[in-house]
Amino acid sequence: QVQLVESGGGMVQPGGSLRLSCVASGFNSREYTMSWYRQAPGKERELVAAIVSYGSTSTYADSVKGRFTISRDNAKNTVSLQMNSLKPEDTAVYYCNVRIITTMHWGQGTQVTVSS
């Protein structure tokens, strides 16, 4: 059974940093691209960052380039999202994601709130 468990969300002031983590189980995460999405109130869920299987190649939404860094530790089946220089518009629920064949699997989400 595929499970994704996120942690690390919280409230931070503008300009601050947070680090999100996602622990994967029930599948060999190193074989799959792992992603972070977010969904703000009243908006559609959007892709924030993704990192390919085995390697270190990653992609980012334009809105977070230069501020967020995605990484993975295949030995620990973990993918992380380091978020720096946070802005109020980064406020959202952040979800860990993996697509296996045609099925999208999601974690429960972790709330990130950026506010003064």
N, C-alpha and C positions, 0 to 999 in steps of 0.2 A: 504494500500500500504506500503510495507516494505521499510523503508529508513534507511540508515546508513550514518552518517555525521562525518567525521574525522576532527580533528584539532590538532595543537601542533607541527607540523613539522617545520623544519628550518635548518639553517646551524650552526654547532658547531665544535669546535676544538677537535682533538683526546683527549680522557680522559674526555670529558665533558658529560653532561646529558641533556636529553629531556624527556618530558612526553607527550605522545599522548593520546587523548581522542576520544571516539566514542559514539555519542548519537544515540540510536536506537528508531524508532517509527514505528507504524503500526502493531506491534505484541507485545506479552508479552515476552520481552527478558529474563526474569528470568527463563523461561521454556526451554531455549535452551543453548547449548554450544556456547560460543562466542569466536572468534579467531582473531588473527592478522597474516597477511601474508605480505610478502614483495617481491618486484621484482626489481632486479638491471638490468641495461642496458645489453642486450644481454644474460640474464639468465632467467630461468624459475621462475615462482612465487613459493615461498616456505613458508611453515608454520613456523611461528616464535614462537607463543605461543597460548594456548587455555585454557579456564577456563570453567568448567562444569556448568550446570544449578544449581541454588539454592546454591550449596556448594562452597567450596573454593579450591577444587582440581584443579590443573593446570599442564600443560605439556609444555615443552620448547624444541626448537631445541638445539642440543648440542652446537652449535656455540654461543648461547646467555645465556646458563645456568650460573647462578651466577652473571649475569650482568643486565638482564632484569627481571621485575616483572609485571605480568598481574594481574589485580584486577577488581572487578565489584561492582557497586552500584545499586542494583536492584530497590531501591526506585526512583532513577533518570534515570533508563534505560540506564546506562552508563557503558562502559568498558574502562579501561585505560591500558596503557603500559608505565611503568617507565623504561627508558633506561639509564643505568649508564656505565661509563668506555667505552664510544663509540669509535669504531675503524673505520678507513676508509672503511673497508669492510662491515660495516653496512649501507653504503650509498645505498639508494634504495627508491622506492615509497612504502609506508606502507598502507595496506588496512585492513579495518575492515570487518569481514565476519561472516555470520550466515548461517547455512544450515537448511532449513525448509522442511521437508519430503525429496524430491529429488532435490530441487532447492537451488543452492548456490547464496546468495545475497551478493553484494559487495558495499562498499562505493566508493566515487570518488577517494580516495587515498590522501595521504599527503607526500610530499617530505622530506626526511631526508638526509642531506649531511654532512658528517664528513670529514673535511679537514683543514689543517693548512694554 
